[in-house]
Structures are given as structure tokens and as C-alpha cells.
Amino acid sequence: MVTVYCGQGLRVVIFLDDHEPAHVHVFGDGQAKINLLGKDGSPELVWVDGMKRGEVRRAMRIVIERQAGLLARWREIHG
């Protein structure tokens, strides 16, 4: 597991042995999985477990703002 962002009470990680499509896991009080490229090209929430709405909004905002860098890291890690 590689932490690719840590801040605002959240930690964004990419698992080394993970699978396509390109996505991140976000940990806070709970956790969420967010695809980096949704159907319209923007990040897409896949599932949430134990996060409050505000935390999910914060997670999505972080991933949207950092989408290009997160995709680059995914490609570095997974080829």
C-alpha cells in the first residue's frame, strides 16, 4: 500500500497488488473507493463504508483536484 496523499483528516492510498480500473482508497473515520476515471472522465465514487457525508465530499474534492497526479501514480505503480 502506498500513501499518495495525506491531509484534511484523510489518507489516500493505492494498493500495490490492486486491479483495474485505476482507483484509490480513501481512509478517514471510515473508507471509500473512488475510480479515477468514471464514465464521463471524472472521478467516480464506487462505495463508502462508515464515512459521513461531509467526509465523502471532502474525499471526492481531494481526488477531483488531484486526479491527474493520482492517475500518474497509479500508472507508475501498476504500469
mmCIF file of the N, C-alpha and C atoms, coordinates in Angstrom:
data_MODEL
# 
_entry.id   MODEL 
# 
loop_
_atom_site.group_PDB 
_atom_site.id 
_atom_site.type_symbol 
_atom_site.label_atom_id 
_atom_site.label_alt_id 
_atom_site.label_comp_id 
_atom_site.label_asym_id 
_atom_site.label_entity_id 
_atom_site.label_seq_id 
_atom_site.pdbx_PDB_ins_code 
_atom_site.Cartn_x 
_atom_site.Cartn_y 
_atom_site.Cartn_z 
_atom_site.occupancy 
_atom_site.B_iso_or_equiv 
_atom_site.pdbx_formal_charge 
_atom_site.auth_seq_id 
_atom_site.auth_comp_id 
_atom_site.auth_asym_id 
_atom_site.auth_atom_id 
_atom_site.pdbx_PDB_model_num 
ATOM 1   N N  . MET A 1 1  ? 0.849   -1.167 0.000   1.00 0.00 ? 1  MET A N  1 
ATOM 2   C CA . MET A 1 1  ? 0.000   0.000  0.000   1.00 0.00 ? 1  MET A CA 1 
ATOM 3   C C  . MET A 1 1  ? 0.898   1.234  0.000   1.00 0.00 ? 1  MET A C  1 
ATOM 4   N N  . VAL A 1 2  ? 0.573   2.180  -0.880  1.00 0.00 ? 2  VAL A N  1 
ATOM 5   C CA . VAL A 1 2  ? 1.336   3.415  -1.000  1.00 0.00 ? 2  VAL A CA 1 
ATOM 6   C C  . VAL A 1 2  ? 0.400   4.585  -0.665  1.00 0.00 ? 2  VAL A C  1 
ATOM 7   N N  . THR A 1 3  ? 0.772   5.380  0.319   1.00 0.00 ? 3  THR A N  1 
ATOM 8   C CA . THR A 1 3  ? 0.007   6.588  0.631   1.00 0.00 ? 3  THR A CA 1 
ATOM 9   C C  . THR A 1 3  ? 0.399   7.658  -0.370  1.00 0.00 ? 3  THR A C  1 
ATOM 10  N N  . VAL A 1 4  ? -0.581  8.135  -1.146  1.00 0.00 ? 4  VAL A N  1 
ATOM 11  C CA . VAL A 1 4  ? -0.305  9.117  -2.188  1.00 0.00 ? 4  VAL A CA 1 
ATOM 12  C C  . VAL A 1 4  ? -0.768  10.521 -1.793  1.00 0.00 ? 4  VAL A C  1 
ATOM 13  N N  . TYR A 1 5  ? -1.521  10.631 -0.710  1.00 0.00 ? 5  TYR A N  1 
ATOM 14  C CA . TYR A 1 5  ? -1.921  11.936 -0.178  1.00 0.00 ? 5  TYR A CA 1 
ATOM 15  C C  . TYR A 1 5  ? -2.353  11.732 1.267   1.00 0.00 ? 5  TYR A C  1 
ATOM 16  N N  . CYS A 1 6  ? -1.994  12.680 2.098   1.00 0.00 ? 6  CYS A N  1 
ATOM 17  C CA . CYS A 1 6  ? -2.423  12.656 3.493   1.00 0.00 ? 6  CYS A CA 1 
ATOM 18  C C  . CYS A 1 6  ? -2.693  14.097 3.907   1.00 0.00 ? 6  CYS A C  1 
ATOM 19  N N  . GLY A 1 7  ? -3.909  14.370 4.288   1.00 0.00 ? 7  GLY A N  1 
ATOM 20  C CA . GLY A 1 7  ? -4.271  15.711 4.712   1.00 0.00 ? 7  GLY A CA 1 
ATOM 21  C C  . GLY A 1 7  ? -5.760  15.842 4.895   1.00 0.00 ? 7  GLY A C  1 
ATOM 22  N N  . GLN A 1 8  ? -6.181  16.921 5.547   1.00 0.00 ? 8  GLN A N  1 
ATOM 23  C CA . GLN A 1 8  ? -7.588  17.203 5.777   1.00 0.00 ? 8  GLN A CA 1 
ATOM 24  C C  . GLN A 1 8  ? -8.296  16.051 6.484   1.00 0.00 ? 8  GLN A C  1 
ATOM 25  N N  . GLY A 1 9  ? -7.545  15.326 7.300   1.00 0.00 ? 9  GLY A N  1 
ATOM 26  C CA . GLY A 1 9  ? -8.113  14.216 8.050   1.00 0.00 ? 9  GLY A CA 1 
ATOM 27  C C  . GLY A 1 9  ? -8.307  12.942 7.250   1.00 0.00 ? 9  GLY A C  1 
ATOM 28  N N  . LEU A 1 10 ? -7.756  12.891 6.042   1.00 0.00 ? 10 LEU A N  1 
ATOM 29  C CA . LEU A 1 10 ? -7.927  11.725 5.173   1.00 0.00 ? 10 LEU A CA 1 
ATOM 30  C C  . LEU A 1 10 ? -6.575  11.229 4.663   1.00 0.00 ? 10 LEU A C  1 
ATOM 31  N N  . ARG A 1 11 ? -6.547  9.943  4.346   1.00 0.00 ? 11 ARG A N  1 
ATOM 32  C CA . ARG A 1 11 ? -5.348  9.329  3.749   1.00 0.00 ? 11 ARG A CA 1 
ATOM 33  C C  . ARG A 1 11 ? -5.790  8.625  2.478   1.00 0.00 ? 11 ARG A C  1 
ATOM 34  N N  . VAL A 1 12 ? -5.162  8.946  1.356   1.00 0.00 ? 12 VAL A N  1 
ATOM 35  C CA . VAL A 1 12 ? -5.483  8.363  0.051   1.00 0.00 ? 12 VAL A CA 1 
ATOM 36  C C  . VAL A 1 12 ? -4.387  7.374  -0.292  1.00 0.00 ? 12 VAL A C  1 
ATOM 37  N N  . VAL A 1 13 ? -4.776  6.133  -0.590  1.00 0.00 ? 13 VAL A N  1 
ATOM 38  C CA . VAL A 1 13 ? -3.784  5.094  -0.854  1.00 0.00 ? 13 VAL A CA 1 
ATOM 39  C C  . VAL A 1 13 ? -4.085  4.356  -2.157  1.00 0.00 ? 13 VAL A C  1 
ATOM 40  N N  . ILE A 1 14 ? -3.019  3.777  -2.709  1.00 0.00 ? 14 ILE A N  1 
ATOM 41  C CA . ILE A 1 14 ? -3.106  2.854  -3.836  1.00 0.00 ? 14 ILE A CA 1 
ATOM 42  C C  . ILE A 1 14 ? -2.474  1.550  -3.363  1.00 0.00 ? 14 ILE A C  1 
ATOM 43  N N  . PHE A 1 15 ? -3.212  0.469  -3.491  1.00 0.00 ? 15 PHE A N  1 
ATOM 44  C CA . PHE A 1 15 ? -2.683  -0.836 -3.098  1.00 0.00 ? 15 PHE A CA 1 
ATOM 45  C C  . PHE A 1 15 ? -1.782  -1.383 -4.206  1.00 0.00 ? 15 PHE A C  1 
ATOM 46  N N  . LEU A 1 16 ? -0.645  -1.935 -3.818  1.00 0.00 ? 16 LEU A N  1 
ATOM 47  C CA . LEU A 1 16 ? 0.340   -2.429 -4.783  1.00 0.00 ? 16 LEU A CA 1 
ATOM 48  C C  . LEU A 1 16 ? -0.178  -3.602 -5.603  1.00 0.00 ? 16 LEU A C  1 
ATOM 49  N N  . ASP A 1 17 ? -1.000  -4.448 -5.013  1.00 0.00 ? 17 ASP A N  1 
ATOM 50  C CA . ASP A 1 17 ? -1.484  -5.649 -5.706  1.00 0.00 ? 17 ASP A CA 1 
ATOM 51  C C  . ASP A 1 17 ? -2.935  -5.485 -6.167  1.00 0.00 ? 17 ASP A C  1 
ATOM 52  N N  . ASP A 1 18 ? -3.345  -4.249 -6.459  1.00 0.00 ? 18 ASP A N  1 
ATOM 53  C CA . ASP A 1 18 ? -4.733  -3.978 -6.821  1.00 0.00 ? 18 ASP A CA 1 
ATOM 54  C C  . ASP A 1 18 ? -4.974  -4.212 -8.303  1.00 0.00 ? 18 ASP A C  1 
ATOM 55  N N  . HIS A 1 19 ? -6.159  -3.964 -8.750  1.00 0.00 ? 19 HIS A N  1 
ATOM 56  C CA . HIS A 1 19 ? -6.648  -4.309 -10.082 1.00 0.00 ? 19 HIS A CA 1 
ATOM 57  C C  . HIS A 1 19 ? -7.204  -3.076 -10.791 1.00 0.00 ? 19 HIS A C  1 
ATOM 58  N N  . GLU A 1 20 ? -7.395  -3.199 -12.092 1.00 0.00 ? 20 GLU A N  1 
ATOM 59  C CA . GLU A 1 20 ? -8.078  -2.171 -12.878 1.00 0.00 ? 20 GLU A CA 1 
ATOM 60  C C  . GLU A 1 20 ? -9.548  -2.175 -12.492 1.00 0.00 ? 20 GLU A C  1 
ATOM 61  N N  . PRO A 1 21 ? -10.286 -1.118 -12.703 1.00 0.00 ? 21 PRO A N  1 
ATOM 62  C CA . PRO A 1 21 ? -9.843  0.163  -13.235 1.00 0.00 ? 21 PRO A CA 1 
ATOM 63  C C  . PRO A 1 21 ? -9.041  0.945  -12.204 1.00 0.00 ? 21 PRO A C  1 
ATOM 64  N N  . ALA A 1 22 ? -8.323  1.958  -12.675 1.00 0.00 ? 22 ALA A N  1 
ATOM 65  C CA . ALA A 1 22 ? -7.499  2.779  -11.795 1.00 0.00 ? 22 ALA A CA 1 
ATOM 66  C C  . ALA A 1 22 ? -8.387  3.413  -10.728 1.00 0.00 ? 22 ALA A C  1 
ATOM 67  N N  . HIS A 1 23 ? -8.003  3.235  -9.471  1.00 0.00 ? 23 HIS A N  1 
ATOM 68  C CA . HIS A 1 23 ? -8.798  3.766  -8.363  1.00 0.00 ? 23 HIS A CA 1 
ATOM 69  C C  . HIS A 1 23 ? -7.930  3.975  -7.135  1.00 0.00 ? 23 HIS A C  1 
ATOM 70  N N  . VAL A 1 24 ? -8.479  4.687  -6.176  1.00 0.00 ? 24 VAL A N  1 
ATOM 71  C CA . VAL A 1 24 ? -7.818  4.896  -4.889  1.00 0.00 ? 24 VAL A CA 1 
ATOM 72  C C  . VAL A 1 24 ? -8.770  4.498  -3.776  1.00 0.00 ? 24 VAL A C  1 
ATOM 73  N N  . HIS A 1 25 ? -8.195  4.246  -2.619  1.00 0.00 ? 25 HIS A N  1 
ATOM 74  C CA . HIS A 1 25 ? -8.961  4.014  -1.401  1.00 0.00 ? 25 HIS A CA 1 
ATOM 75  C C  . HIS A 1 25 ? -8.673  5.196  -0.488  1.00 0.00 ? 25 HIS A C  1 
ATOM 76  N N  . VAL A 1 26 ? -9.734  5.743  0.110   1.00 0.00 ? 26 VAL A N  1 
ATOM 77  C CA . VAL A 1 26 ? -9.595  6.896  0.990   1.00 0.00 ? 26 VAL A CA 1 
ATOM 78  C C  . VAL A 1 26 ? -10.035 6.478  2.386   1.00 0.00 ? 26 VAL A C  1 
ATOM 79  N N  . PHE A 1 27 ? -9.159  6.716  3.365   1.00 0.00 ? 27 PHE A N  1 
ATOM 80  C CA . PHE A 1 27 ? -9.431  6.347  4.743   1.00 0.00 ? 27 PHE A CA 1 
ATOM 81  C C  . PHE A 1 27 ? -9.558  7.588  5.604   1.00 0.00 ? 27 PHE A C  1 
ATOM 82  N N  . GLY A 1 28 ? -10.576 7.602  6.421   1.00 0.00 ? 28 GLY A N  1 
ATOM 83  C CA . GLY A 1 28 ? -10.814 8.646  7.410   1.00 0.00 ? 28 GLY A CA 1 
ATOM 84  C C  . GLY A 1 28 ? -11.444 7.938  8.600   1.00 0.00 ? 28 GLY A C  1 
ATOM 85  N N  . ASP A 1 29 ? -12.633 8.383  9.013   1.00 0.00 ? 29 ASP A N  1 
ATOM 86  C CA . ASP A 1 29 ? -13.363 7.658  10.055  1.00 0.00 ? 29 ASP A CA 1 
ATOM 87  C C  . ASP A 1 29 ? -13.868 6.332  9.512   1.00 0.00 ? 29 ASP A C  1 
ATOM 88  N N  . GLY A 1 30 ? -14.088 6.273  8.217   1.00 0.00 ? 30 GLY A N  1 
ATOM 89  C CA . GLY A 1 30 ? -14.461 5.062  7.504   1.00 0.00 ? 30 GLY A CA 1 
ATOM 90  C C  . GLY A 1 30 ? -13.563 4.952  6.290   1.00 0.00 ? 30 GLY A C  1 
ATOM 91  N N  . GLN A 1 31 ? -14.110 4.429  5.217   1.00 0.00 ? 31 GLN A N  1 
ATOM 92  C CA . GLN A 1 31 ? -13.311 4.332  3.999   1.00 0.00 ? 31 GLN A CA 1 
ATOM 93  C C  . GLN A 1 31 ? -14.204 4.410  2.766   1.00 0.00 ? 31 GLN A C  1 
ATOM 94  N N  . ALA A 1 32 ? -13.581 4.754  1.637   1.00 0.00 ? 32 ALA A N  1 
ATOM 95  C CA . ALA A 1 32 ? -14.284 4.836  0.366   1.00 0.00 ? 32 ALA A CA 1 
ATOM 96  C C  . ALA A 1 32 ? -13.352 4.378  -0.745  1.00 0.00 ? 32 ALA A C  1 
ATOM 97  N N  . LYS A 1 33 ? -13.951 3.889  -1.803  1.00 0.00 ? 33 LYS A N  1 
ATOM 98  C CA . LYS A 1 33 ? -13.210 3.541  -3.014  1.00 0.00 ? 33 LYS A CA 1 
ATOM 99  C C  . LYS A 1 33 ? -13.698 4.483  -4.106  1.00 0.00 ? 33 LYS A C  1 
ATOM 100 N N  . ILE A 1 34 ? -12.742 5.118  -4.809  1.00 0.00 ? 34 ILE A N  1 
ATOM 101 C CA . ILE A 1 34 ? -13.079 6.087  -5.847  1.00 0.00 ? 34 ILE A CA 1 
ATOM 102 C C  . ILE A 1 34 ? -12.316 5.739  -7.119  1.00 0.00 ? 34 ILE A C  1 
ATOM 103 N N  . ASN A 1 35 ? -13.054 5.468  -8.204  1.00 0.00 ? 35 ASN A N  1 
ATOM 104 C CA . ASN A 1 35 ? -12.418 5.262  -9.501  1.00 0.00 ? 35 ASN A CA 1 
ATOM 105 C C  . ASN A 1 35 ? -11.876 6.599  -9.980  1.00 0.00 ? 35 ASN A C  1 
ATOM 106 N N  . LEU A 1 36 ? -10.685 6.587  -10.542 1.00 0.00 ? 36 LEU A N  1 
ATOM 107 C CA . LEU A 1 36 ? -10.062 7.823  -11.005 1.00 0.00 ? 36 LEU A CA 1 
ATOM 108 C C  . LEU A 1 36 ? -10.625 8.307  -12.332 1.00 0.00 ? 36 LEU A C  1 
ATOM 109 N N  . LEU A 1 37 ? -11.185 7.400  -13.118 1.00 0.00 ? 37 LEU A N  1 
ATOM 110 C CA . LEU A 1 37 ? -11.795 7.758  -14.404 1.00 0.00 ? 37 LEU A CA 1 
ATOM 111 C C  . LEU A 1 37 ? -13.180 7.134  -14.482 1.00 0.00 ? 37 LEU A C  1 
ATOM 112 N N  . GLY A 1 38 ? -14.195 7.919  -14.202 1.00 0.00 ? 38 GLY A N  1 
ATOM 113 C CA . GLY A 1 38 ? -15.565 7.449  -14.334 1.00 0.00 ? 38 GLY A CA 1 
ATOM 114 C C  . GLY A 1 38 ? -15.998 7.480  -15.786 1.00 0.00 ? 38 GLY A C  1 
ATOM 115 N N  . LYS A 1 39 ? -17.265 7.200  -16.027 1.00 0.00 ? 39 LYS A N  1 
ATOM 116 C CA . LYS A 1 39 ? -17.798 7.152  -17.394 1.00 0.00 ? 39 LYS A CA 1 
ATOM 117 C C  . LYS A 1 39 ? -17.640 8.480  -18.139 1.00 0.00 ? 39 LYS A C  1 
ATOM 118 N N  . ASP A 1 40 ? -17.702 9.590  -17.400 1.00 0.00 ? 40 ASP A N  1 
ATOM 119 C CA . ASP A 1 40 ? -17.562 10.904 -18.044 1.00 0.00 ? 40 ASP A CA 1 
ATOM 120 C C  . ASP A 1 40 ? -16.136 11.452 -17.960 1.00 0.00 ? 40 ASP A C  1 
ATOM 121 N N  . GLY A 1 41 ? -15.205 10.638 -17.464 1.00 0.00 ? 41 GLY A N  1 
ATOM 122 C CA . GLY A 1 41 ? -13.808 11.056 -17.383 1.00 0.00 ? 41 GLY A CA 1 
ATOM 123 C C  . GLY A 1 41 ? -13.407 11.668 -16.053 1.00 0.00 ? 41 GLY A C  1 
ATOM 124 N N  . SER A 1 42 ? -14.382 11.925 -15.197 1.00 0.00 ? 42 SER A N  1 
ATOM 125 C CA . SER A 1 42 ? -14.067 12.478 -13.883 1.00 0.00 ? 42 SER A CA 1 
ATOM 126 C C  . SER A 1 42 ? -14.133 11.360 -12.836 1.00 0.00 ? 42 SER A C  1 
ATOM 127 N N  . PRO A 1 43 ? -13.552 11.572 -11.659 1.00 0.00 ? 43 PRO A N  1 
ATOM 128 C CA . PRO A 1 43 ? -13.584 10.547 -10.614 1.00 0.00 ? 43 PRO A CA 1 
ATOM 129 C C  . PRO A 1 43 ? -15.020 10.151 -10.253 1.00 0.00 ? 43 PRO A C  1 
ATOM 130 N N  . GLU A 1 44 ? -15.171 8.888  -9.862  1.00 0.00 ? 44 GLU A N  1 
ATOM 131 C CA . GLU A 1 44 ? -16.498 8.327  -9.593  1.00 0.00 ? 44 GLU A CA 1 
ATOM 132 C C  . GLU A 1 44 ? -16.466 7.518  -8.300  1.00 0.00 ? 44 GLU A C  1 
ATOM 133 N N  . LEU A 1 45 ? -17.344 7.833  -7.385  1.00 0.00 ? 45 LEU A N  1 
ATOM 134 C CA . LEU A 1 45 ? -17.448 7.114  -6.123  1.00 0.00 ? 45 LEU A CA 1 
ATOM 135 C C  . LEU A 1 45 ? -17.978 5.706  -6.387  1.00 0.00 ? 45 LEU A C  1 
ATOM 136 N N  . VAL A 1 46 ? -17.260 4.685  -5.882  1.00 0.00 ? 46 VAL A N  1 
ATOM 137 C CA . VAL A 1 46 ? -17.667 3.300  -6.082  1.00 0.00 ? 46 VAL A CA 1 
ATOM 138 C C  . VAL A 1 46 ? -18.452 2.802  -4.868  1.00 0.00 ? 46 VAL A C  1 
ATOM 139 N N  . TRP A 1 47 ? -17.874 2.946  -3.681  1.00 0.00 ? 47 TRP A N  1 
ATOM 140 C CA . TRP A 1 47 ? -18.564 2.565  -2.449  1.00 0.00 ? 47 TRP A CA 1 
ATOM 141 C C  . TRP A 1 47 ? -17.999 3.323  -1.260  1.00 0.00 ? 47 TRP A C  1 
ATOM 142 N N  . VAL A 1 48 ? -18.799 3.334  -0.198  1.00 0.00 ? 48 VAL A N  1 
ATOM 143 C CA . VAL A 1 48 ? -18.441 4.020  1.048   1.00 0.00 ? 48 VAL A CA 1 
ATOM 144 C C  . VAL A 1 48 ? -18.791 3.107  2.204   1.00 0.00 ? 48 VAL A C  1 
ATOM 145 N N  . ASP A 1 49 ? -17.935 3.079  3.213   1.00 0.00 ? 49 ASP A N  1 
ATOM 146 C CA . ASP A 1 49 ? -18.206 2.304  4.419   1.00 0.00 ? 49 ASP A CA 1 
ATOM 147 C C  . ASP A 1 49 ? -17.816 3.124  5.644   1.00 0.00 ? 49 ASP A C  1 
ATOM 148 N N  . GLY A 1 50 ? -18.792 3.611  6.362   1.00 0.00 ? 50 GLY A N  1 
ATOM 149 C CA . GLY A 1 50 ? -18.546 4.276  7.630   1.00 0.00 ? 50 GLY A CA 1 
ATOM 150 C C  . GLY A 1 50 ? -18.163 5.744  7.572   1.00 0.00 ? 50 GLY A C  1 
ATOM 151 N N  . MET A 1 51 ? -18.138 6.348  6.396   1.00 0.00 ? 51 MET A N  1 
ATOM 152 C CA . MET A 1 51 ? -17.814 7.772  6.276   1.00 0.00 ? 51 MET A CA 1 
ATOM 153 C C  . MET A 1 51 ? -19.093 8.598  6.335   1.00 0.00 ? 51 MET A C  1 
ATOM 154 N N  . LYS A 1 52 ? -19.011 9.755  6.974   1.00 0.00 ? 52 LYS A N  1 
ATOM 155 C CA . LYS A 1 52 ? -20.129 10.686 6.972   1.00 0.00 ? 52 LYS A CA 1 
ATOM 156 C C  . LYS A 1 52 ? -20.126 11.463 5.657   1.00 0.00 ? 52 LYS A C  1 
ATOM 157 N N  . ARG A 1 53 ? -21.251 12.060 5.329   1.00 0.00 ? 53 ARG A N  1 
ATOM 158 C CA . ARG A 1 53 ? -21.382 12.776 4.050   1.00 0.00 ? 53 ARG A CA 1 
ATOM 159 C C  . ARG A 1 53 ? -20.314 13.838 3.836   1.00 0.00 ? 53 ARG A C  1 
ATOM 160 N N  . GLY A 1 54 ? -20.033 14.605 4.875   1.00 0.00 ? 54 GLY A N  1 
ATOM 161 C CA . GLY A 1 54 ? -19.023 15.656 4.743   1.00 0.00 ? 54 GLY A CA 1 
ATOM 162 C C  . GLY A 1 54 ? -17.649 15.087 4.429   1.00 0.00 ? 54 GLY A C  1 
ATOM 163 N N  . GLU A 1 55 ? -17.336 13.951 5.031   1.00 0.00 ? 55 GLU A N  1 
ATOM 164 C CA . GLU A 1 55 ? -16.052 13.306 4.788   1.00 0.00 ? 55 GLU A CA 1 
ATOM 165 C C  . GLU A 1 55 ? -15.986 12.765 3.355   1.00 0.00 ? 55 GLU A C  1 
ATOM 166 N N  . VAL A 1 56 ? -17.109 12.233 2.866   1.00 0.00 ? 56 VAL A N  1 
ATOM 167 C CA . VAL A 1 56 ? -17.165 11.746 1.480   1.00 0.00 ? 56 VAL A CA 1 
ATOM 168 C C  . VAL A 1 56 ? -16.984 12.912 0.513   1.00 0.00 ? 56 VAL A C  1 
ATOM 169 N N  . ARG A 1 57 ? -17.653 14.028 0.782   1.00 0.00 ? 57 ARG A N  1 
ATOM 170 C CA . ARG A 1 57 ? -17.493 15.212 -0.079  1.00 0.00 ? 57 ARG A CA 1 
ATOM 171 C C  . ARG A 1 57 ? -16.049 15.683 -0.099  1.00 0.00 ? 57 ARG A C  1 
ATOM 172 N N  . ARG A 1 58 ? -15.417 15.683 1.072   1.00 0.00 ? 58 ARG A N  1 
ATOM 173 C CA . ARG A 1 58 ? -14.007 16.088 1.165   1.00 0.00 ? 58 ARG A CA 1 
ATOM 174 C C  . ARG A 1 58 ? -13.124 15.131 0.375   1.00 0.00 ? 58 ARG A C  1 
ATOM 175 N N  . ALA A 1 59 ? -13.390 13.836 0.491   1.00 0.00 ? 59 ALA A N  1 
ATOM 176 C CA . ALA A 1 59 ? -12.612 12.824 -0.243  1.00 0.00 ? 59 ALA A CA 1 
ATOM 177 C C  . ALA A 1 59 ? -12.760 13.021 -1.743  1.00 0.00 ? 59 ALA A C  1 
ATOM 178 N N  . MET A 1 60 ? -13.987 13.247 -2.201  1.00 0.00 ? 60 MET A N  1 
ATOM 179 C CA . MET A 1 60 ? -14.207 13.451 -3.631  1.00 0.00 ? 60 MET A CA 1 
ATOM 180 C C  . MET A 1 60 ? -13.517 14.716 -4.114  1.00 0.00 ? 60 MET A C  1 
ATOM 181 N N  . ARG A 1 61 ? -13.584 15.777 -3.334  1.00 0.00 ? 61 ARG A N  1 
ATOM 182 C CA . ARG A 1 61 ? -12.941 17.046 -3.715  1.00 0.00 ? 61 ARG A CA 1 
ATOM 183 C C  . ARG A 1 61 ? -11.422 16.852 -3.851  1.00 0.00 ? 61 ARG A C  1 
ATOM 184 N N  . ILE A 1 62 ? -10.831 16.133 -2.907  1.00 0.00 ? 62 ILE A N  1 
ATOM 185 C CA . ILE A 1 62 ? -9.390  15.876 -2.955  1.00 0.00 ? 62 ILE A CA 1 
ATOM 186 C C  . ILE A 1 62 ? -9.022  15.094 -4.209  1.00 0.00 ? 62 ILE A C  1 
ATOM 187 N N  . VAL A 1 63 ? -9.787  14.038 -4.499  1.00 0.00 ? 63 VAL A N  1 
ATOM 188 C CA . VAL A 1 63 ? -9.481  13.197 -5.659  1.00 0.00 ? 63 VAL A CA 1 
ATOM 189 C C  . VAL A 1 63 ? -9.711  13.966 -6.963  1.00 0.00 ? 63 VAL A C  1 
ATOM 190 N N  . ILE A 1 64 ? -10.761 14.759 -7.029  1.00 0.00 ? 64 ILE A N  1 
ATOM 191 C CA . ILE A 1 64 ? -11.019 15.571 -8.234  1.00 0.00 ? 64 ILE A CA 1 
ATOM 192 C C  . ILE A 1 64 ? -9.878  16.554 -8.460  1.00 0.00 ? 64 ILE A C  1 
ATOM 193 N N  . GLU A 1 65 ? -9.471  17.255 -7.407  1.00 0.00 ? 65 GLU A N  1 
ATOM 194 C CA . GLU A 1 65 ? -8.402  18.254 -7.536  1.00 0.00 ? 65 GLU A CA 1 
ATOM 195 C C  . GLU A 1 65 ? -7.064  17.623 -7.892  1.00 0.00 ? 65 GLU A C  1 
ATOM 196 N N  . ARG A 1 66 ? -6.837  16.383 -7.504  1.00 0.00 ? 66 ARG A N  1 
ATOM 197 C CA . ARG A 1 66 ? -5.551  15.726 -7.700  1.00 0.00 ? 66 ARG A CA 1 
ATOM 198 C C  . ARG A 1 66 ? -5.618  14.582 -8.714  1.00 0.00 ? 66 ARG A C  1 
ATOM 199 N N  . GLN A 1 67 ? -6.664  14.553 -9.510  1.00 0.00 ? 67 GLN A N  1 
ATOM 200 C CA . GLN A 1 67 ? -6.903  13.437 -10.425 1.00 0.00 ? 67 GLN A CA 1 
ATOM 201 C C  . GLN A 1 67 ? -5.700  13.121 -11.309 1.00 0.00 ? 67 GLN A C  1 
ATOM 202 N N  . ALA A 1 68 ? -5.140  14.110 -11.974 1.00 0.00 ? 68 ALA A N  1 
ATOM 203 C CA . ALA A 1 68 ? -4.027  13.865 -12.902 1.00 0.00 ? 68 ALA A CA 1 
ATOM 204 C C  . ALA A 1 68 ? -2.832  13.258 -12.179 1.00 0.00 ? 68 ALA A C  1 
ATOM 205 N N  . GLY A 1 69 ? -2.475  13.792 -11.031 1.00 0.00 ? 69 GLY A N  1 
ATOM 206 C CA . GLY A 1 69 ? -1.345  13.261 -10.269 1.00 0.00 ? 69 GLY A CA 1 
ATOM 207 C C  . GLY A 1 69 ? -1.607  11.863 -9.742  1.00 0.00 ? 69 GLY A C  1 
ATOM 208 N N  . LEU A 1 70 ? -2.844  11.609 -9.313  1.00 0.00 ? 70 LEU A N  1 
ATOM 209 C CA . LEU A 1 70 ? -3.184  10.271 -8.814  1.00 0.00 ? 70 LEU A CA 1 
ATOM 210 C C  . LEU A 1 70 ? -3.151  9.241  -9.940  1.00 0.00 ? 70 LEU A C  1 
ATOM 211 N N  . LEU A 1 71 ? -3.631  9.630  -11.126 1.00 0.00 ? 71 LEU A N  1 
ATOM 212 C CA . LEU A 1 71 ? -3.548  8.728  -12.284 1.00 0.00 ? 71 LEU A CA 1 
ATOM 213 C C  . LEU A 1 71 ? -2.096  8.434  -12.648 1.00 0.00 ? 71 LEU A C  1 
ATOM 214 N N  . ALA A 1 72 ? -1.247  9.447  -12.587 1.00 0.00 ? 72 ALA A N  1 
ATOM 215 C CA . ALA A 1 72 ? 0.179   9.248  -12.878 1.00 0.00 ? 72 ALA A CA 1 
ATOM 216 C C  . ALA A 1 72 ? 0.791   8.275  -11.875 1.00 0.00 ? 72 ALA A C  1 
ATOM 217 N N  . ARG A 1 73 ? 0.460   8.419  -10.600 1.00 0.00 ? 73 ARG A N  1 
ATOM 218 C CA . ARG A 1 73 ? 0.979   7.496  -9.572  1.00 0.00 ? 73 ARG A CA 1 
ATOM 219 C C  . ARG A 1 73 ? 0.459   6.085  -9.801  1.00 0.00 ? 73 ARG A C  1 
ATOM 220 N N  . TRP A 1 74 ? -0.829  5.944  -10.158 1.00 0.00 ? 74 TRP A N  1 
ATOM 221 C CA . TRP A 1 74 ? -1.403  4.621  -10.436 1.00 0.00 ? 74 TRP A CA 1 
ATOM 222 C C  . TRP A 1 74 ? -0.593  3.952  -11.551 1.00 0.00 ? 74 TRP A C  1 
ATOM 223 N N  . ARG A 1 75 ? -0.298  4.701  -12.608 1.00 0.00 ? 75 ARG A N  1 
ATOM 224 C CA . ARG A 1 75 ? 0.433   4.145  -13.740 1.00 0.00 ? 75 ARG A CA 1 
ATOM 225 C C  . ARG A 1 75 ? 1.871   3.801  -13.366 1.00 0.00 ? 75 ARG A C  1 
ATOM 226 N N  . GLU A 1 76 ? 2.511   4.611  -12.506 1.00 0.00 ? 76 GLU A N  1 
ATOM 227 C CA . GLU A 1 76 ? 3.859   4.289  -12.029 1.00 0.00 ? 76 GLU A CA 1 
ATOM 228 C C  . GLU A 1 76 ? 3.851   2.972  -11.260 1.00 0.00 ? 76 GLU A C  1 
ATOM 229 N N  . ILE A 1 77 ? 2.846   2.772  -10.456 1.00 0.00 ? 77 ILE A N  1 
ATOM 230 C CA . ILE A 1 77 ? 2.777   1.587  -9.588  1.00 0.00 ? 77 ILE A CA 1 
ATOM 231 C C  . ILE A 1 77 ? 2.331   0.349  -10.371 1.00 0.00 ? 77 ILE A C  1 
ATOM 232 N N  . HIS A 1 78 ? 1.360   0.515  -11.277 1.00 0.00 ? 78 HIS A N  1 
ATOM 233 C CA . HIS A 1 78 ? 0.770   -0.640 -11.952 1.00 0.00 ? 78 HIS A CA 1 
ATOM 234 C C  . HIS A 1 78 ? 1.134   -0.783 -13.414 1.00 0.00 ? 78 HIS A C  1 
ATOM 235 N N  . GLY A 1 79 ? 1.910   0.156  -13.942 1.00 0.00 ? 79 GLY A N  1 
ATOM 236 C CA . GLY A 1 79 ? 2.358   0.044  -15.324 1.00 0.00 ? 79 GLY A CA 1 
ATOM 237 C C  . GLY A 1 79 ? 1.341   0.432  -16.350 1.00 0.00 ? 79 GLY A C  1 
# 
